[in-house]
Amino acid sequence: MWIPLSTVALATAIGLHTVVPWKKDCRCRPHEPCWPSSEEWNMLNNTLGGNLLALKPSGHVCLPGDQSSETCQELVKNFHNTTWRVQNPATLQVVNWEYSRTKEEACHIDADGKIESCGQGRVPLFSASVQSVSEVQEVVRFAAARNLRLAIRNTGHDLAGRSTSPDSLQLLTSGLNGYQFTDAFQPAAPWGQQVPSAGPAVTVGAGITTGELNTAAANSGYTVVGGSCSTVGIAGGWMQGGGYGILSPSKGLGVDNVLEFSMVTANGAHVTANKYQNEELFWAVRGGGGGTFGVVTSVTFRAHPDVSATVASMNIMFPDGADKTFWLAVREHLAAIERFAGLGIAVQTFALPVFPAGGALLSIEIYLTGDKSKGLEIVQDHLAQLQELGLQVAFAEQHFDKLSTYLANPKGLDQAGASILTASRLISKDLLSSSGGPDRVVQTLQRLKFLPGDALSLEGMIGRQSMAAEDLYDSALHPDFQHAVMSLTLARGLPPHPDWEVYKKVEQEVAETQLPLLLSIETGMSGAGYLGVPFAYESDPAKTYWGPNYPRLLDIKRRWDPRDLFITRLGVGMEDIFLA
């Protein structure tokens, strides 16, 4: 729930950017004298045209006596609705990040709207819904002058809770939602320098979602590399963490498709970065992580010609659970992922060794675009391999004259309202193409402990080997991405209601047992993970997400944000800062 602040006349006695003492290791809290007064908050509200909101946790509307209210029933009805959560700044897609483990504080409702207690948790205290670049600048300057914790949120998809923070001021970018396609994008350049056209492109505001962009692209005759979930913000943490999706094996990662971006930096300046100006910022933001170097306000992506597409799906139930046949099927599929990647074909697979309804499940989707003849042969070969194991495979093919038609449709991945903890590691092409590689992966996965609902996601969407070298920009991404063909993600389910002891136990299991097992799969890689699907309690984020690129990233961070206004979990320069 959010409550609009009352609007008051500007008070001339209080300046909007009054400076308070700054401290590196902490931020001003509501109980401290440095916290802005009501007059100051109202002044900021006026500056934003009345779009500063005081936030309360969404469950607040279901407090005792309110369970039958219309607002409570709306929350119960939409609890798992991703679009509703995008539109409500007090909510996140993964609800356990709305809760504070440090304070053991939450505002959780059960299935019929009942609630035991309601605390603020990690929900920000205020939300500044910005509608323009100048408003972003005002919010950044306001937070910097008062040493406030700033939390940048677009759609709330972040799997490590980085788009929220306790006692913070949320900067909500969903209002920056314009877009423009062009057949010949002209990058910005220093005065007097002539630069060539970058070809077809689309410039999007920070608030545009993947689904909105795909719909716009379909109407313009283009496709754009984006995420798998339609409600993910394409210009936010998705791109800044690397960004992969259906088109990535053939067209590159999100960072490979960025031609230019604009952002508001820690000093309130609005700058444009590309390979001709502010080059170090252009390098750092593409893969260096969201909420770290500034507030991205717009991004220009390459636009690709629309092509035909076929989506092949295979769903297999294993009544006896994750038995020998289940793992043989996973092994065959891992080998197939490598073959598909070599043709620029993306594969998305979910393996549930302990399906909540009983047994085990393997769900596969293969995305073929353009010239699909060779890919369709591999699909049929793979189907035959699985059937030779004695499996009943529910197989289907959907054909689309335009890939954009498929991309614009909502997907089953658009789910929300769950409590999960994730971790990911990259798997190389060399391993999966080797004779014993798939067996090695499976033997390790069999040693993991799985509970009902836990999932393995085999995301064959990274392989960039089919791309021309000139299409791969140098970026801050971990160098292991150059050799990776798949991201292996472990998603651990958490209780739907806050259970602090279980949360801690699952964290320890992942950190002390399961991640070390994943790291043991491949000695030739350095243990890199995908920042878009991270382990929130990673012991060495610098090594895991950036490797040898980290010293350069840290140097850029120190120069562009010397006072660490932008701090976030797993962020560059966060080694000495504790974030709840």
VOGU-3710 file (C-alpha; in Angstrom, 3 decimals, decimal comma):
1> mwiplstval> 0,000/0,000/0,000  1,169/3,552/-0,592  -0,107/6,823/0,834  0,364/10,111/-1,099  2,025/12,776/0,979  -0,034/15,870/1,598  1,103/18,824/-0,477  2,150/21,972/1,359  3,398/25,355/0,239  7,118/25,738/-0,304
11> ataiglhtvv> 8,833/26,813/2,874  11,447/29,420/2,080  13,278/28,832/5,343  14,379/25,299/4,380  16,522/24,666/1,309  15,803/21,526/-0,698  19,450/20,462/-0,676  20,550/21,243/2,866  23,718/19,232/3,466  24,084/16,978/6,513
21> pwkkdcrcrp> 27,267/15,255/7,697  28,198/12,318/5,485  29,368/8,930/6,720  30,725/6,205/4,484  29,613/3,198/6,482  26,080/4,201/7,415  23,095/6,184/6,248  20,795/8,543/8,062  17,907/6,779/9,833  14,466/8,087/10,886
31> hepcwpssee> 15,370/8,252/14,596  18,421/10,470/13,967  18,534/14,287/13,892  19,834/14,195/10,302  16,590/12,645/9,014  14,662/15,088/6,777  11,843/16,983/8,421  8,242/16,765/7,247  8,705/20,118/5,574  11,680/18,846/3,604
41> wnmlnntlgg> 9,834/15,732/2,474  6,902/17,871/1,395  9,204/20,152/-0,545  10,571/17,155/-2,421  6,999/16,005/-3,000  6,159/19,373/-4,566  9,237/19,182/-6,760  8,050/15,787/-8,023  4,537/17,007/-8,765  3,007/15,116/-5,856
51> nllalkpsgh> 4,671/11,815/-6,739  6,471/11,209/-3,450  4,720/8,398/-1,620  4,977/7,180/1,968  5,178/3,391/1,738  3,728/0,754/3,994  4,091/-3,002/3,391  1,372/-4,369/1,121  0,003/-6,588/3,919  -0,873/-3,474/5,935
61> vclpgdqsse> -4,298/-3,376/4,268  -5,193/-6,727/5,869  -4,592/-5,838/9,513  -7,213/-7,206/11,955  -10,560/-5,641/11,141  -9,603/-4,966/7,514  -9,542/-8,521/6,079  -12,888/-8,047/4,346  -11,965/-4,669/2,891  -11,759/-4,223/-0,864
71> tcqelvknfh> -8,043/-3,402/-0,730  -7,259/-6,529/1,299  -9,215/-8,737/-1,086  -7,392/-7,127/-4,013  -4,064/-8,055/-2,400  -5,178/-11,652/-1,811  -6,407/-11,937/-5,400  -3,242/-10,469/-6,942  -0,609/-11,826/-4,578  0,957/-13,935/-7,362
81> nttwrvqnpa> 0,235/-11,467/-10,179  3,524/-10,148/-11,556  1,963/-7,125/-13,287  0,198/-6,064/-10,096  3,498/-6,306/-8,228  5,265/-4,220/-10,879  2,677/-1,489/-10,353  2,896/-1,486/-6,545  6,136/0,098/-5,289  5,880/-1,513/-1,839
91> tlqvvnweys> 6,000/-5,018/-3,329  8,665/-7,197/-4,927  8,380/-10,194/-7,235  10,213/-12,387/-4,675  8,489/-11,643/-1,398  11,137/-12,803/1,070  13,117/-9,665/0,181  10,270/-7,569/1,579  11,079/-9,080/4,988  13,916/-8,086/7,307
101> rtkeeachid> 15,895/-11,032/8,624  18,034/-8,633/10,673  15,008/-7,340/12,597  12,951/-10,538/12,124  10,222/-8,273/10,834  7,606/-8,860/8,131  4,047/-8,069/7,108  2,979/-11,384/5,608  -0,593/-12,415/4,793  -1,769/-15,997/4,428
111> adgkiescgq> -3,925/-17,278/1,566  -7,161/-15,813/2,954  -5,674/-12,482/4,010  -5,041/-13,173/7,688  -2,018/-11,525/9,263  -0,294/-12,043/12,607  1,951/-8,975/12,737  2,999/-6,193/10,427  6,393/-4,499/10,440  8,053/-2,356/7,778
121> grvplfsasv> 10,693/-5,017/7,053  12,903/-4,035/4,103  10,194/-1,945/2,433  11,469/1,620/1,813  9,865/4,407/3,804  9,329/6,680/0,810  9,020/6,185/-2,939  9,892/8,925/-5,426  8,110/8,093/-8,682  10,152/10,034/-11,228
131> qsvsevqevv> 8,724/11,098/-14,577  11,708/12,907/-16,100  15,480/13,136/-16,020  15,307/16,372/-14,042  13,250/14,628/-11,351  15,829/11,835/-11,148  18,465/14,516/-10,602  16,420/16,134/-7,833  16,001/12,836/-5,979  19,688/11,943/-6,303
141> rfaaarnlrl> 20,749/15,354/-5,001  18,224/15,170/-2,160  19,549/11,768/-1,052  23,188/12,799/-1,410  22,744/16,001/0,582  21,091/14,153/3,463  23,146/10,947/3,420  20,035/8,842/2,759  19,996/5,253/1,606  18,786/5,244/-1,998
151> airntghdla> 17,092/2,137/-3,446  16,570/2,098/-7,215  13,503/0,128/-8,323  11,822/-0,452/-11,649  9,823/-3,699/-11,669  11,040/-5,330/-8,442  12,404/-8,484/-10,101  15,794/-8,459/-8,390  16,542/-11,891/-6,913  18,920/-10,556/-4,253
161> grstspdslq> 16,666/-7,796/-2,945  18,796/-5,024/-4,438  15,802/-2,911/-5,479  14,739/-2,350/-1,888  16,349/-1,465/1,423  15,221/-0,720/4,988  14,874/2,929/6,027  15,497/4,041/2,456  14,218/6,430/-0,179  13,101/4,454/-3,208
171> lltsglngyq> 13,770/5,969/-6,635  11,069/4,432/-8,834  11,966/4,547/-12,546  8,810/2,970/-14,020  7,574/6,401/-15,134  10,473/6,734/-17,597  8,674/4,627/-20,169  9,159/6,145/-23,615  10,723/4,420/-26,623  11,751/5,308/-30,177
181> ftdafqpaap> 12,880/3,105/-33,063  15,193/4,340/-35,790  16,618/2,726/-38,909  19,940/4,530/-38,513  20,967/5,423/-34,962  23,535/8,182/-34,646  25,600/7,823/-31,443  26,492/10,930/-29,485  30,101/12,050/-29,876  32,409/14,822/-28,667
191> wgqqvpsagp> 31,993/18,156/-30,412  33,424/18,083/-33,926  33,905/14,296/-34,102  32,143/12,492/-36,940  31,023/8,938/-36,130  29,254/6,397/-38,345  25,648/5,340/-37,992  25,129/2,299/-35,763  22,226/0,974/-37,841  18,726/0,047/-36,646
201> avtvgagitt> 18,174/0,670/-32,946  15,639/1,486/-30,289  16,075/3,950/-27,439  14,037/3,033/-24,362  13,339/4,766/-21,094  14,442/3,043/-17,909  10,873/2,008/-17,096  10,124/0,001/-20,244  9,517/-3,704/-19,639  10,570/-6,510/-21,951
211> gelntaaans> 6,944/-7,216/-22,845  6,226/-3,592/-23,724  9,344/-3,406/-25,867  8,567/-6,673/-27,649  5,087/-5,420/-28,508  6,505/-2,160/-29,841  9,167/-4,023/-31,813  6,528/-6,259/-33,403  4,729/-3,170/-34,674  7,994/-1,787/-36,075
221> gytvvggscs> 9,262/-4,905/-37,855  12,123/-5,562/-35,443  13,136/-7,820/-32,601  15,289/-6,838/-29,629  17,352/-8,965/-27,244  15,479/-9,041/-23,938  14,741/-11,188/-20,918  12,471/-14,222/-20,709  9,921/-12,638/-18,347  7,705/-10,004/-19,951
231> tvgiaggwmq> 7,620/-7,799/-16,838  11,408/-7,506/-16,430  12,722/-3,973/-16,968  15,123/-4,227/-19,887  17,211/-1,138/-19,068  17,743/-1,855/-15,375  19,422/-4,687/-13,532  18,807/-7,112/-16,408  21,088/-5,239/-18,798  23,511/-4,023/-16,139
241> gggygilsps> 24,040/-7,592/-14,926  24,731/-8,930/-18,430  21,261/-9,825/-19,636  20,453/-13,013/-21,508  17,332/-14,201/-23,291  15,960/-16,143/-26,240  18,012/-14,242/-28,836  21,290/-14,234/-26,904  22,945/-17,289/-28,519  22,539/-15,699/-31,967
251> kglgvdnvle> 22,515/-11,960/-31,219  24,501/-11,668/-28,000  23,800/-10,740/-24,412  22,056/-7,558/-23,403  25,398/-5,812/-22,851  26,523/-6,796/-26,369  23,525/-4,975/-27,812  23,868/-1,678/-25,952  24,944/1,143/-28,254  24,555/3,989/-25,775
261> fsmvtangah> 22,966/4,910/-22,470  22,273/7,986/-20,394  22,417/8,120/-16,617  22,353/10,444/-13,640  25,564/10,127/-11,656  26,224/10,645/-7,954  26,834/14,389/-8,345  23,468/14,847/-10,070  24,901/15,245/-13,566  23,150/13,681/-16,558
271> vtankyqnee> 25,701/12,065/-18,867  25,670/9,997/-22,048  28,077/7,096/-22,461  29,045/5,049/-25,499  32,249/3,934/-27,183  33,011/7,531/-28,204  32,542/9,382/-24,917  32,588/8,462/-21,242  34,031/5,173/-22,447  35,021/3,896/-19,011
281> lfwavrgggg> 31,465/4,341/-17,731  30,155/2,634/-20,869  32,400/-0,326/-20,096  31,574/-0,472/-16,379  27,793/-0,209/-16,441  27,485/-2,998/-19,014  27,938/-5,893/-16,630  29,068/-4,001/-13,537  25,692/-4,328/-11,838  22,633/-2,159/-11,354
291> gtfgvvtsvt> 22,344/0,552/-8,728  26,121/0,962/-8,577  27,375/3,742/-10,846  24,260/5,872/-11,161  20,632/5,851/-12,262  20,227/4,759/-15,870  17,522/6,888/-17,506  17,600/5,510/-21,061  19,374/2,850/-23,123  19,776/2,438/-26,871
301> frahpdvsat> 19,801/-1,186/-28,026  20,485/-2,698/-31,416  17,284/-3,653/-33,258  17,381/-6,834/-35,336  15,227/-7,827/-38,323  12,135/-9,808/-37,435  12,369/-13,476/-38,446  10,220/-16,579/-38,334  10,422/-18,794/-35,275  9,587/-22,248/-33,987
311> vasmnimfpd> 9,230/-23,090/-30,307  9,599/-26,787/-29,514  8,570/-27,983/-26,060  9,144/-31,293/-24,296  7,583/-32,074/-20,934  8,364/-35,298/-19,109  6,930/-36,549/-15,830  8,829/-39,144/-13,802  6,324/-40,868/-11,463  9,114/-42,524/-9,474
321> gadktfwlav> 10,921/-39,257/-8,837  14,512/-38,388/-9,694  15,547/-41,944/-10,481  18,301/-43,192/-12,785  16,213/-42,465/-15,887  15,605/-38,882/-14,780  19,318/-38,189/-14,536  20,015/-39,991/-17,826  17,514/-37,645/-19,461  19,252/-34,640/-17,912
331> rehlaaierf> 22,572/-35,954/-19,186  21,273/-36,307/-22,767  19,782/-32,841/-22,564  23,014/-31,210/-21,395  24,796/-32,606/-24,449  21,999/-31,299/-26,679  22,224/-27,794/-25,189  25,820/-27,521/-26,408  24,816/-28,583/-29,936  21,962/-26,084/-30,035
341> aglgiavqtf> 24,196/-23,260/-28,806  26,605/-23,833/-31,680  23,743/-22,994/-34,048  22,677/-19,914/-32,102  19,611/-21,683/-30,670  18,441/-20,916/-27,131  17,197/-23,553/-24,694  15,377/-23,017/-21,396  14,971/-26,029/-19,113  13,513/-26,526/-15,650
351> alpvfpagga> 14,273/-29,713/-13,751  12,340/-30,375/-10,540  13,809/-33,494/-8,892  11,069/-33,384/-6,242  7,882/-32,148/-7,905  5,434/-30,792/-5,290  2,585/-32,922/-6,660  4,766/-36,043/-6,629  7,425/-37,538/-8,877  9,885/-35,390/-10,817
361> llsieiyltg> 9,556/-33,068/-13,817  11,736/-32,085/-16,759  10,366/-29,171/-18,800  12,237/-28,103/-21,951  11,691/-25,272/-24,432  13,858/-24,809/-27,536  13,723/-21,560/-29,519  14,631/-21,773/-33,211  14,794/-18,661/-35,398  15,623/-17,862/-39,010
371> dkskgleivq> 17,022/-20,870/-40,909  15,772/-23,673/-38,690  16,448/-26,777/-40,802  19,538/-27,996/-38,928  18,071/-27,056/-35,570  14,865/-28,985/-36,254  16,970/-32,046/-37,069  18,655/-31,817/-33,663  15,253/-31,373/-32,004  14,027/-34,622/-33,568
381> dhlaqlqelg> 17,274/-36,416/-32,700  16,993/-35,232/-29,099  13,346/-36,285/-28,903  14,293/-39,745/-30,170  17,095/-40,007/-27,582  14,675/-39,267/-24,757  12,083/-41,696/-26,095  14,746/-44,422/-26,353  15,072/-44,136/-22,576  11,482/-45,358/-22,386
391> lqvafaeqhf> 10,091/-41,918/-21,556  6,675/-40,557/-22,431  7,498/-37,129/-23,842  4,718/-34,575/-24,273  6,068/-32,896/-27,412  4,708/-29,837/-29,225  5,873/-27,373/-31,849  4,548/-23,868/-32,375  5,411/-21,997/-35,561  5,370/-18,217/-35,851
401> dklstylanp> 5,778/-16,166/-39,018  7,353/-13,503/-36,825  9,476/-14,071/-33,743  8,106/-10,786/-32,389  4,631/-12,349/-32,212  5,915/-14,982/-29,810  8,069/-12,566/-27,817  5,136/-10,204/-27,280  3,003/-12,950/-25,709  3,072/-13,329/-21,897
411> kgldqagasi> 4,973/-16,454/-20,840  4,530/-18,972/-18,075  7,704/-17,548/-16,534  5,731/-14,467/-15,483  5,086/-15,714/-11,965  5,468/-13,812/-8,730  4,816/-13,865/-5,024  7,103/-16,780/-4,193  9,896/-16,954/-1,622  13,136/-18,344/-3,053
421> ltasrliskd> 16,901/-18,194/-2,758  18,969/-18,593/-5,926  22,553/-19,304/-6,931  24,121/-19,711/-10,368  27,351/-20,822/-12,006  28,464/-20,781/-15,642  29,182/-23,993/-17,549  31,603/-23,916/-20,485  31,179/-25,131/-24,033  34,348/-27,180/-23,659
431> llsssggpdr> 32,914/-29,158/-20,745  29,546/-29,929/-22,325  31,153/-30,873/-25,655  33,659/-33,245/-24,014  32,921/-36,968/-23,844  32,614/-37,049/-20,064  31,383/-33,503/-19,455  27,612/-34,053/-19,208  28,221/-37,090/-16,977  30,380/-34,989/-14,672
441> vvqtlqrlkf> 27,661/-32,362/-14,336  24,974/-34,962/-13,612  27,086/-36,826/-11,073  27,522/-33,584/-9,159  23,869/-32,569/-9,365  22,843/-35,944/-7,949  24,749/-35,098/-4,776  22,652/-31,994/-4,124  19,841/-32,134/-1,610  16,452/-31,262/-3,117
451> lpgdalsleg> 13,212/-30,500/-1,316  9,733/-30,248/-2,871  9,644/-27,298/-5,264  13,419/-26,821/-5,496  14,441/-26,359/-9,115  17,433/-26,570/-11,396  17,335/-24,183/-14,325  19,554/-25,133/-17,258  19,679/-21,889/-19,217  21,288/-22,475/-22,595
461> migrqsmaae> 21,074/-18,808/-23,511  24,644/-17,620/-23,121  26,646/-19,201/-25,936  28,072/-16,324/-27,948  30,355/-18,510/-30,050  28,086/-18,142/-33,100  28,540/-14,353/-33,125  31,058/-12,343/-35,111  33,858/-10,873/-32,999  33,002/-7,306/-34,060
471> dlydsalhpd> 29,536/-7,698/-32,520  30,950/-8,450/-29,063  31,791/-5,237/-27,240  34,343/-5,255/-24,460  32,406/-4,998/-21,197  32,789/-5,497/-17,452  31,315/-9,010/-17,565  33,408/-11,808/-16,117  35,717/-13,147/-18,888  34,273/-16,640/-18,340
481> fqhavmsltl> 31,208/-15,504/-20,287  33,314/-15,737/-23,441  33,597/-19,501/-22,959  30,266/-20,261/-21,289  27,402/-21,984/-23,035  24,982/-22,321/-20,135  24,085/-20,864/-16,766  23,211/-23,496/-14,176  20,836/-22,056/-11,603  19,755/-23,576/-8,318
491> arglpphpdw> 16,500/-22,188/-6,919  15,745/-23,176/-3,333  12,186/-22,753/-2,173  11,576/-20,993/1,142  8,504/-21,237/3,380  5,670/-18,991/2,135  5,526/-17,431/5,599  8,646/-15,922/7,251  10,621/-18,567/9,114  13,914/-17,010/10,165
501> evykkveqev> 15,529/-20,260/11,276  14,711/-21,995/7,996  15,934/-18,984/6,009  19,276/-19,157/7,804  19,499/-22,927/7,381  18,887/-22,749/3,622  21,440/-19,951/3,267  24,041/-22,064/5,077  23,248/-25,169/3,010  23,704/-23,259/-0,240
511> aetqlpllls> 26,862/-21,478/0,915  28,592/-24,382/2,648  27,448/-27,433/0,672  25,619/-26,794/-2,576  27,692/-23,985/-4,087  30,980/-25,793/-3,373  29,543/-28,793/-5,218  28,631/-26,643/-8,219  32,125/-25,155/-8,163  33,623/-28,640/-8,269
521> ietgmsgagy> 31,996/-29,396/-11,625  34,592/-27,594/-13,694  38,156/-26,852/-12,700  38,972/-25,015/-15,931  36,551/-22,175/-15,173  37,018/-19,766/-12,283  33,594/-20,266/-10,705  31,862/-17,329/-12,344  28,159/-16,762/-11,766  25,468/-14,721/-13,478
531> lgvpfayesd> 24,747/-11,493/-11,606  21,135/-11,510/-12,795  20,501/-14,751/-10,869  22,920/-14,419/-7,950  23,466/-15,961/-4,571  22,639/-13,030/-2,318  25,162/-14,096/0,328  28,077/-14,765/-2,019  31,312/-14,806/0,002  33,445/-13,231/-2,736
541> paktywgpny> 31,260/-11,294/-5,203  34,260/-9,639/-6,849  35,739/-12,985/-7,865  32,419/-14,586/-8,783  30,898/-11,856/-10,922  33,847/-9,926/-12,346  37,108/-11,797/-11,762  40,112/-9,928/-13,212  37,867/-7,030/-14,251  37,160/-6,072/-10,646
551> prlldikrrw> 40,150/-3,763/-9,950  39,253/-1,641/-12,971  35,587/-1,581/-11,940  36,487/-0,496/-8,425  38,682/2,306/-9,753  35,837/3,588/-11,942  33,411/3,345/-9,032  35,735/5,383/-6,799  36,041/8,137/-9,398  32,379/8,386/-10,409
561> dprdlfitrl> 30,904/7,822/-6,931  33,639/8,724/-4,414  31,223/8,910/-1,466  29,397/5,655/-2,273  25,975/7,199/-2,670  24,953/4,144/-4,674  25,370/1,095/-2,461  23,760/-2,251/-3,082  24,110/-5,866/-2,068  26,830/-7,617/-4,131
571> gvgmedifla> 27,808/-4,239/-5,579  31,241/-2,994/-6,566  33,023/-1,469/-3,563  30,748/-3,036/-0,954  33,457/-5,114/0,738  33,483/-3,036/3,920  29,810/-2,075/4,090  27,178/-4,249/5,790  23,806/-4,141/4,047  20,735/-5,529/5,832
//
